[in-house]
């Protein structure tokens, strides 16, 4: 009788899963970067980017008849894509398997 799995996951499979989780964490921009070890970029997204996007969205809200509400969604999508594509700088225990 064979087990369900035939081999342990390799580093590329673990990295892919970690990249997707980092993109998911970026629903709050910056958390995915912090998760992958990019602390300066993550804090920048959190403490600088979010207030700027919120302020610009608020200023443009009436002038654009609400279309500026798409700006935070675009910001979240860009942060998630960047977190997904960034190199993982963390050393994780599963990498030795």
Residue pairs with C-beta under 8 A, 6 or more apart in sequence:
8 97
9 94
9 97
11 95
14 92
14 94
14 95
15 88
18 35
18 36
18 88
18 92
19 36
19 83
19 84
19 85
19 88
20 84
21 32
21 35
22 32
22 33
22 35
22 36
22 83
22 84
22 86
22 88
23 32
23 80
23 81
23 83
23 84
24 32
24 80
25 31
25 32
25 35
25 83
26 32
26 33
26 76
26 79
26 80
26 82
26 83
26 84
27 76
27 80
28 46
29 45
29 46
29 49
29 50
29 75
29 76
29 79
29 80
30 41
30 42
30 43
30 44
30 45
30 46
30 47
30 49
30 50
30 79
31 42
31 46
32 42
32 79
32 80
32 83
32 84
33 39
33 41
33 42
33 45
33 79
33 82
33 83
33 86
34 42
34 43
35 42
35 83
35 90
36 83
36 86
36 87
36 88
36 89
36 90
37 88
37 89
37 90
38 86
38 89
41 82
41 86
45 79
49 75
49 79
50 75
53 71
53 72
53 75
54 72
56 68
56 71
57 68
57 69
57 71
57 72
60 68
60 71
61 68
61 69
